[in-house]
Amino acid sequence: RLFSSASSSTLTHGDAASAHGDGDGVVDVNPPRGTRDFPPEEMRLRTWLFDQFREVSRLMAFEEVDFPVLESEALFIRKAGEEITQQLYNFEDKGGRRVVLRPEITPSLARLVIKQGKSVSLPLKWFTIGQCWRYERMTRGRRREHYQWNMDIFGVPKVRAEAELLQAIVLLFQRLGITSSDVGIRVSSRKVLQAVLNVYSIPEHLFTEVCVIVDKLGKLTREEIEKELMSTGLSSEAVQGIIEVLSLKSLSKLEEVLGSGVEAVADLKKLFSFAEQYGYADWICFDASVVRGLAYYTGIVFEAFDIEGKLRAICGGGRYDRLLSTFGSKDIPACGFGFGDAVIVELLKEKGLLPDMSRQIDDIVFPLDEELEGPASSIASSLRKKGRAVDLVEDKRLKWVFKHAERINASRLILVGNSEWERGMVRVKILSTREEFEIKAGELE
Ligand SMILES: CC(=O)Nc1cnc2ccccc2c1
């Protein structure tokens, strides 16, 4: 009697119970708050999605890298009031070190680039798929972990790098069956905001803080944004100027307001002409309100969104040319994006684009009698060595085996029975055609 029938969510072990030290022997079978298990069906969907991420990374000639989920807290201490650094999943380890479960990937990438130093030749194009964490009061019931696909380019100062990243995002959407009428990518540059702050001669140090505040446009009301901007000390005319420019949706209007010599306008014009060459111009649009909420962006920023506007951003990224110097290193120009595993799945569900996630097996091998278990094992073994996925089934009635074959979409059912085995034969049933025949065991492949 391993598990009591007490209730679905608790296990009552025998002597193991006391091992849990809580005396009443009840462990909660649910994963920690805000985290997910991946049982087989969900894991097949996740594996399928991550395989799409990997395939696009391969097409773009990016190299895979990986990092510990555990990082020093120092890597993520930033003063700009970002949500992501106010929700650090941080703690002190048994050695008294301040550590975190990483909330994002980019700082780890920067750390490795610095560590690799002279031994890597630029440009670097790296990707990873990793779990990221946040600790927020469960009041909002939001998840505390998700997986992110990150693509980053180090050592390319010009917008050609951002154009490459945008192609990766569009390729991914196209592979999933998503079109430019389902999803758009809003593109802008933080240099737009920089130009506006210069007009009002606002000091440099406010730049990051203002970016984090205006990133909440669309989440907070205009009044709340104005209030937060005023609280940084900005004049009301500066606040109005910022909000007016950030609501521009046309590059030519922006040029009128800022003037044509402004770097932001030149960068964006170049990026939009690249988009024509790559063939994804219909996927992107200029939207000055895009600033993204991470403190370290310095140039082009972008985010993909569902055109119906029901979901949060699907992915986002931008240029971060000054991140390495915040870790005490020489700066290397860089840009990248993060693509989460949650919103995209919601979008695929909505669009009816989720792939069929049922199992698929090549062969089921089944001994009809107990003393044929040995021969069945050797048949299964030789088929596996030939690359066939084989489910060796035992201690089951034949009726169960036929149902099981349907359930796991087996291609063939191989029955090992006495009368055939005496003649060195086995019975093969092709499940798609119901065709049935005998074959020498040695000739199976
Ligand atoms: C929709 C979703 O799961 N978002 C999510 C979940 N967990 C996170 C953890 C860290 C940083 C961002 C995160 C974002």
PDBQT file of the ligand as one rigid body, heavy atoms in Angstrom, charges set to zero:
ROOT
HETATM    1  C1  LIG A 501       4.045  34.645 -18.913  1.00  0.00    +0.000 C 
HETATM    2  C2  LIG A 501       5.179  34.256 -17.987  1.00  0.00    +0.000 C 
HETATM    3  O1  LIG A 501       5.266  33.159 -17.518  1.00  0.00    +0.000 OA
HETATM    4  N1  LIG A 501       6.085  35.217 -17.686  1.00  0.00    +0.000 N 
HETATM    5  C3  LIG A 501       7.168  35.080 -16.884  1.00  0.00    +0.000 A 
HETATM    6  C4  LIG A 501       7.323  34.029 -15.966  1.00  0.00    +0.000 A 
HETATM    7  N2  LIG A 501       8.406  33.937 -15.195  1.00  0.00    +0.000 NA
HETATM    8  C5  LIG A 501       9.409  34.846 -15.266  1.00  0.00    +0.000 A 
HETATM    9  C6  LIG A 501      10.553  34.725 -14.479  1.00  0.00    +0.000 A 
HETATM   10  C7  LIG A 501      11.560  35.652 -14.584  1.00  0.00    +0.000 A 
HETATM   11  C8  LIG A 501      11.458  36.699 -15.470  1.00  0.00    +0.000 A 
HETATM   12  C9  LIG A 501      10.335  36.831 -16.253  1.00  0.00    +0.000 A 
HETATM   13  C10 LIG A 501       9.299  35.917 -16.178  1.00  0.00    +0.000 A 
HETATM   14  C11 LIG A 501       8.166  36.022 -16.972  1.00  0.00    +0.000 A 
ENDROOT
TORSDOF 0
